[in-house]
């Protein structure tokens, strides 16, 4: 195992998460007027609704799929009688469905943003970098499905789960478990981790507001009467 591998997959995750959390806090404290999604709906609606729906359904499915799939201890799946190969098949199918929805939605949003002159004029460099970064991350993630299809015993899935669980439990041997992982998996992990680095400096911060808005579901009805 090289030092670079140890740094990227054993140390960099903590750097990324620290920037993600502290950066978000600093931005909220110092630049609240920039804390927004920068919607361009008023400039041109176009295919915004379709692209938005597909993208967000895909993103939410991928996020919670990765969360449950990687962080659920292996013994839980074993106790439920779910084999590693079958769990990998579930991950491949679910990842393929939600990843494809997310990719189609992203392509619609990218085309709309870059092809419309009014929207392109207000699109910052950071927006373009973010879109391209998410696109590459998605393509790499979908490509890993093809790689996974060549070894369906679930061994690689277990190694990735062990890596993730050792990272979140602050064990220093996490990087050792994915030394032999194919480069597609490693590239996807690096791109995904780097999204946490980009998060505080882009429009992605509005995701925090989305989670906070869940509390509105429990609020009392607001009655608005005409004069």
JOBEL-V658676 format. One record per backbone hydrogen bond with DSSP energy under -1.0 kcal/mol. CO is the residue of the C=O (numbers start at 1). NH is the residue of the N-H. If there is no record, write none. Layout:
CO;NH + CO;NH
//
This chain:
2;6 + 3;7 + 4;8 + 5;9 + 6;10 + 7;11 + 7;12 + 11;14 + 11;15 + 12;16 + 13;17 + 14;18 + 15;19 + 16;20 + 17;21 + 18;22 + 19;23 + 20;24 + 21;25 + 22;26 + 23;27 + 24;28 + 25;29 + 26;30 + 27;31 + 31;34 + 32;35 + 34;36 + 40;44 + 45;48 + 47;51 + 48;52 + 49;53 + 50;54 + 51;55 + 52;56 + 53;57 + 54;58 + 55;59 + 56;60 + 57;61 + 58;62 + 59;63 + 60;64 + 61;65 + 62;66 + 63;67 + 64;68 + 65;69 + 66;70 + 67;71 + 68;72 + 73;76 + 73;77 + 74;78 + 75;79 + 76;80 + 77;82 + 78;81 + 83;87 + 84;88 + 85;89 + 86;90 + 87;91 + 88;92 + 89;93 + 90;94 + 91;95 + 92;96 + 93;97 + 94;98 + 95;99 + 96;100 + 97;101 + 98;102 + 99;103 + 100;104 + 101;105 + 102;106 + 103;107 + 104;108 + 105;109 + 106;110 + 107;111 + 108;112 + 109;113 + 110;114 + 111;115 + 112;116 + 116;120 + 117;121 + 124;128 + 125;129 + 126;130 + 127;131 + 128;132 + 129;133 + 130;134 + 131;135 + 132;136 + 133;137 + 134;138 + 135;139 + 136;140 + 137;141 + 138;142 + 139;143 + 140;144 + 143;147 + 144;148 + 145;149 + 147;150 + 148;151 + 154;158 + 155;159 + 156;160 + 157;161 + 158;162 + 159;163 + 160;164 + 161;165 + 162;166 + 163;167 + 164;168 + 166;171 + 167;170 + 171;174 + 173;176 + 174;177 + 175;178 + 176;179 + 182;186 + 183;187 + 184;188 + 185;189 + 186;190 + 187;191 + 188;192 + 189;193 + 190;194 + 193;196 + 194;198 + 195;199 + 198;201 + 199;202 + 202;205 + 203;206 + 204;207 + 205;208 + 206;210 + 207;211 + 208;212 + 209;213 + 211;214 + 212;215 + 213;216 + 214;217 + 215;218 + 216;219
//
